[in-house]
Amino acid sequence: GRLYTEEDPLVILTSDTLKQTLFNSSTAWLVQFYSSWCGHCIQYSPTWKALAGDVKDWSQAIRIGVLDCAHEKNFDICKEFSIHFYPTFRYFKAHSTTFDIGKTYRGADREIQTVRQLMVNFLQNHTRRDWPAGCPPLEPARTENIQSLIGLKSDHYTAVIIEDEESYIGREVILDLMPYEGVVVKRILNSEKVLMEKLGITTAPAAYLFYPNGTHAGMDVQKRIRFFFSSFLKLLPGVHRKQPSSVQQPEQAAIKDQSKSELFKEFDKSKVYMVDLESGLHYLLRVELATHKTLEGVELKTFKDFVTVVAKLFPGRQSVVKLLETLLEWLISLPLEKIPYEAILDLANNKMRISGLHLSERVQWLGCQGSSVALRGYPCSLWTLFHVLTVQAASRPDALANTALEDDPLAVLQTMRQYIGTFFGCRECGKHFEEMAQESISQVKSLDEAVLWLWRKHNQVNARLAGSMSEDPMFPKTQWPTPDLCPTCHEEQDGLHVWNEDMVLAFLKKHYSAANISPKYTSDVHPEAGSVVANKAISTPSSVLIKGLKPSPDGVPKHMKQTDRRGTGGIQKEPNLPFLGLGFSGVDMSLCVLLYAFSCIFLMLMFFFFRVRSKRWKIKNHRPFV
Ligand SMILES: Cc1cc2nc3c(=O)[nH]c(=O)nc-3n(C[C@H](O)[C@H](O)[C@H](O)COP(=O)(O)OP(=O)(O)OC[C@H]3O[C@@H](n4cnc5c(N)ncnc54)[C@H](O)[C@@H]3O)c2cc1C
């Protein structure tokens, strides 16, 4: 296959585009001329992609490109640029109007940190005349300029990085924050003793923050490294990514207006919310599926697998879990090859009025709230749901036993893949997700790896969507979990941000565990057990529901045992006793017993009544033979 694709965060150049891209460009360029048959280039390509991802936010100042000299079409251009060896790295200044074949980089090594620091040096080689338009100043600020900020009110934050002369952190953070508005980053050298003393800073690197309201304080980050400083600043309230083009400005205004009219509910981003998950399930079952009149073939199989996974793993409220379990029992007991959607809807709406089954028909987002109705919401809840499910599968490996999906570490991921490809309304999303799955899903060998795979892929999507139209300016797409949520998840190796995956796994298992799901805003009224009991006995299609029920070997009904094992943080309702697979509540059962006792007594009374009567009759009509 090709070494680089359109999905990579870099620009693929060809003979048709190279010159027009480089000449008089508003940004500087670093281009790798490679050859797709050169083993070295192949081995180096992951590093180059990682570098491009690392400096993606610098693109208004300097951009990364590649050109394949082994492509027949590019033979001439590579000759014209005097490329003799592969790979060759060339820098091109911004705004160059004369023919320029670039400056070849021959550095100490080709490691990411070395190349990235050279990119900074190269940017600083520009003069005031050819300085890339979007690039802020990289030189250290003057003491007076920082001192004058003290007590000054402003419409933005100013962050000051204090560092020694050799350090690159300040310049890297300045470049990292380039596409964001609401914050200005400056750097100052720790040789400025007077200022250091005034701000009370003793060690470098350090960061200081001047707030819009005129106050100032040291920046509180767990690790004094580039990623932590940049992340902290990107997540400040009021700091967000600039919109890509001015075309979107009116829309932006509309977003702000709507957020004012709709009441924004406070939430804690270190929690997962049950209302988001239930709203997502509601939307999935009642809205997304509704576009399919009947389900058959792949669709039916996909839906069955989805229901299996949620019925067995969703750590939800009793009423919702019961509804999913009933749906599952009904699906597996039906030998039909085609199921009308209406039948599914009837079950989702509990038309049979089985007590204790309920899924709210409200869409209410909390952790998935967007700043406008078009943003976040359902896709956010779907990601959240599947993260919860992979974590549940890893913590309860036997949960899918006796189902079509048992003993498969990929069960949840494959179900998600099928669902996204078959039903998810966003076709493009489905295509992308399928590409990612084809590339690497087969490497997943355990339930823990499945948790990490989904996390990794979600971050890949976040990286791709950062700065795009579907990004909510109030919730910028970041590599998640951010350092404020999990400081130990982040490390720096040779100047490059790396994840500590053991820590990430531990964090995911905690964050998406049942214990971390908040029941906030979930309470809603639904038909209580007693009020529908008479009705149910008549209208339950029990012939359908009872079929296909397999009691477990120890006599304890399957779904009872499972619901007991889900820790739902005390939000379950009164437990229902399973009887013939139907959800009878305690009230139902006692009424049954009472009715039974009454009918026994009645029958006995009848029996004695007739016995006594027949005896009397015999005596009365007794005529002894003469
Ligand atoms: C399978 C799938 C594919 C998609 N593909 C596309 C696409 O190609 N193009 C497009 O425009 N939109 C796509 N979307 C939608 C997009 O990914 C977002 O869901 C949507 O833009 C809403 O974003 P959000 O800010 O609410 O956060 P989301 O990305 O929806 O994330 C929801 C929550 O999950 C948590 N989270 C974030 N990252 C991670 C992670 N790595 N691991 C675990 N938890 C995390 C955070 O708490 C976050 O708030 C896709 C959605 C799905 C479900």
The ligand as an ORCA input file, in Angstrom:
! r2SCAN-3c Opt
* xyz 0 1
  C     -18.082      5.504     15.539
  C     -18.180      6.969     15.301
  C     -17.495      7.538     14.229
  C     -17.572      8.904     13.978
  N     -16.930      9.425     12.889
  C     -17.084     10.745     12.575
  C     -16.533     11.296     11.380
  O     -15.914     10.589     10.597
  N     -16.747     12.614     11.113
  C     -17.477     13.416     11.962
  O     -17.643     14.593     11.681
  N     -17.989     12.906     13.111
  C     -17.815     11.605     13.427
  N     -18.401     11.089     14.563
  C     -18.987     12.002     15.547
  C     -17.881     12.579     16.428
  O     -16.897     11.604     16.721
  C     -18.387     13.070     17.770
  O     -19.109     12.055     18.391
  C     -19.266     14.293     17.680
  O     -18.609     15.303     16.936
  C     -19.576     14.841     19.106
  O     -18.353     15.174     19.731
  P     -18.172     15.390     21.266
  O     -17.422     16.653     21.480
  O     -19.471     15.297     21.946
  O     -17.221     14.219     21.797
  P     -17.198     12.708     21.379
  O     -16.036     12.500     20.478
  O     -18.510     12.268     20.895
  O     -16.864     11.997     22.767
  C     -17.831     11.848     23.796
  C     -17.139     11.832     25.130
  O     -16.274     10.701     25.215
  C     -15.106     11.022     25.976
  N     -13.935     10.733     25.126
  C     -13.347     11.526     24.210
  N     -12.319     10.892     23.635
  C     -12.257      9.664     24.188
  C     -11.417      8.545     24.009
  N     -10.390      8.578     23.146
  N     -11.653      7.444     24.735
  C     -12.659      7.390     25.630
  N     -13.488      8.419     25.833
  C     -13.296      9.544     25.133
  C     -15.218     12.464     26.371
  O     -15.733     12.517     27.667
  C     -16.230     13.012     25.383
  O     -16.959     14.071     25.888
  C     -18.344      9.717     14.831
  C     -19.026      9.156     15.907
  C     -18.965      7.796     16.147
  C     -19.740      7.201     17.285
*
